[in-house]
Amino acid sequence: DTDEIDLVVQAVQYTGSCWFQEGVPFILIEAKNRAEATSQHMVSNLIRRLQTKRGNARIGMLFTTSKFTQDATMEVVKIAEGTLTVALVTPDEIVEWIESSDPNAYLDSLV
């Protein structure tokens, strides 16, 4: 109730997808509808939410209607060597995903 997660997706089984891991069923999704760039603070909040899910979520997706700051992108790079993954999704990528002939493959490329 206090996490203010916009959406939680449960992955049932998608073998062969890089983002699916047995026993880790949830993907946390945040969306930011703002004119200013989405900041590192918002990325850090999503990472913290992933860390507090007791291993039930390891992937977070952060959608923005604007762009991401450079420090937001660097925050994602900092966690890249661990088990958590955060995908930053821009408006152009949302459109490309919708128009993709293979949405699952496009999702794999984002994650």
Stockholm file with secondary structure:
# STOCKHOLM 1.0

chainA/1-111         DTDEIDLVVQAVQYTGSCWFQEGVPFILIEAKNRAEATSQHMVSNLIRRLQTKRGNARIGMLFTTSKFTQDATMEVVKIAEGTLTVALVTPDEIVEWIESSDPNAYLDSLV
#=GR chainA/1-111 SS CCSCCSEEEECCCCTTCTTCBTTBCEEEEEEECCSSCBCHHHHHHHHHHHHTSTTSEEEEEEEESSCBCHHHHHHHHHTTTSSCEEEEECHHHHHHHHHCSCHHHHHHHHC
#=GC SS_cons         CCSCCSEEEECCCCTTCTTCBTTBCEEEEEEECCSSCBCHHHHHHHHHHHHTSTTSEEEEEEEESSCBCHHHHHHHHHTTTSSCEEEEECHHHHHHHHHCSCHHHHHHHHC
//
